[in-house]
Amino acid sequence: MRHSYRSALVTGASSGIGVSFARRLAAGGCRLVLVARRQERLAALAEDLRRRHDVDVEVLPADLTTPSGLDAVTARLTAGDPIELLVNNAARSARGTFAELSPETIDAQLQLNVVALIRLAHTAATAMVARDYGGILNVSSMASLTASPGTAVYAATKAFVTALTESLYAELDGTGVHVTTLLPGFTRTEFHTANDVEVSYLPSVAWLDADTVARAGLDAVAAGRPVAIPGPQYKLAAATVRLLPRAALRQLAHRYRRV
Ligand SMILES: NC(=O)c1ccc[n+]([C@@H]2O[C@H](COP(=O)([O-])OP(=O)(O)OC[C@H]3O[C@@H](n4cnc5c(N)ncnc54)[C@H](OP(=O)(O)O)[C@@H]3O)[C@@H](O)[C@H]2O)c1
């Protein structure tokens, strides 16, 4: 059965893949709650979506690394117009090896990519199970599948997201609530500039566009599939990763590390 969610809350909706999620959902007539820190960007996007698609769009500015920001978004998941789809998309990374990162930078990644994501997923799942209907799309990364020297903390947070989602998918089977994890490869957004991550060495074949990635994730959660991997190059990479022994993957990561 294919689901057509009538309302969605999207985190990280002020740029990149989050904007693509919002545009695609609005085009399908879905009511939206847009979450990020940059209120002006959310307001401009909301205005554009209302004008183009005649849908209700709420703007909820929040810093998900702060208790008050996380509380505000959690509260919206349980009050007001019920949210049928949660898109847990906001995340950050940081430049530097593990030893170079400051404790604050590590904490900020854990807080946003792990603590906020699991709190929102838990709040949404509880409300959705009670209604016997809903979807949760947790944005992970191809980095969750392998060792990632140079972005060790980020990759570990994404491994958490993939592992959590696969467990929840099985646990929630039969409840009417679907949980999907989306594993993008390199995608052209503000992510690498915002997080000072070096990507100039990458060949053009490595790159995906945000609309392709968002479509793959939304299609998968609507169809009740547990995992979405956009792009033929990354589908092949994921299949190879599954076939190779873990020790071989570690050797490859070591040989091709850029730090
Ligand atoms: N781009 C890639 O190559 C790639 C690859 C694999 C996975 N991903 C994943 O895809 C997702 C979307 O990333 P993207 O590429 O679209 O990156 P992006 O353009 O940098 O967007 C990140 C979004 O997260 C929001 N955000 C950052 N810190 C926040 C905070 N403290 N509280 C609330 N919102 C916050 C940002 O908005 P504000 O700054 O306005 O708060 C922005 O809307 C992430 O989960 C990322 O890990 C991306």
The ligand as a Gaussian input file, in Angstrom:
#p B3LYP/6-31G(d) Opt

LIG

0 1
 N       24.883000      17.012000       1.218000
 C       25.435000      15.810000       1.310000
 O       26.436000      15.472000       0.600000
 C       24.850000      14.769000       2.246000
 C       25.303000      13.441000       2.144000
 C       24.780000      12.486000       2.999000
 C       23.818000      12.830000       3.927000
 N       23.404000      14.123000       4.009000
 C       22.397000      14.440000       5.033000
 O       21.309000      15.133000       4.428000
 C       20.671000      15.950000       5.427000
 C       20.444000      17.345000       4.883000
 O       21.707000      17.930000       4.601000
 P       21.931000      18.979000       3.436000
 O       22.946000      18.412000       2.533000
 O       20.655000      19.457000       2.889000
 O       22.678000      20.138000       4.277000
 P       22.419000      21.691000       4.447000
 O       22.110000      22.333000       3.149000
 O       23.605000      22.183000       5.222000
 O       21.111000      21.739000       5.375000
 C       21.174000      21.431000       6.738000
 C       19.905000      21.917000       7.396000
 O       19.988000      21.630000       8.798000
 C       19.634000      22.815000       9.516000
 N       20.310000      22.872000      10.800000
 C       21.654000      22.888000      11.016000
 N       21.902000      23.028000      12.322000
 C       20.688000      23.094000      12.939000
 C       20.296000      23.267000      14.290000
 N       21.197000      23.403000      15.270000
 N       18.966000      23.289000      14.575000
 C       18.053000      23.191000      13.578000
 N       18.370000      23.026000      12.294000
 C       19.675000      22.988000      11.984000
 C       20.067000      23.953000       8.601000
 O       19.313000      25.137000       8.846000
 P       19.771000      26.392000       9.733000
 O       21.221000      26.622000       9.474000
 O       18.868000      27.480000       9.226000
 O       19.462000      26.004000      11.135000
 C       19.700000      23.401000       7.233000
 O       18.338000      23.657000       6.969000
 C       21.576000      15.884000       6.661000
 O       21.045000      14.897000       7.549000
 C       22.909000      15.388000       6.123000
 O       23.676000      14.700000       7.087000
 C       23.885000      15.108000       3.194000

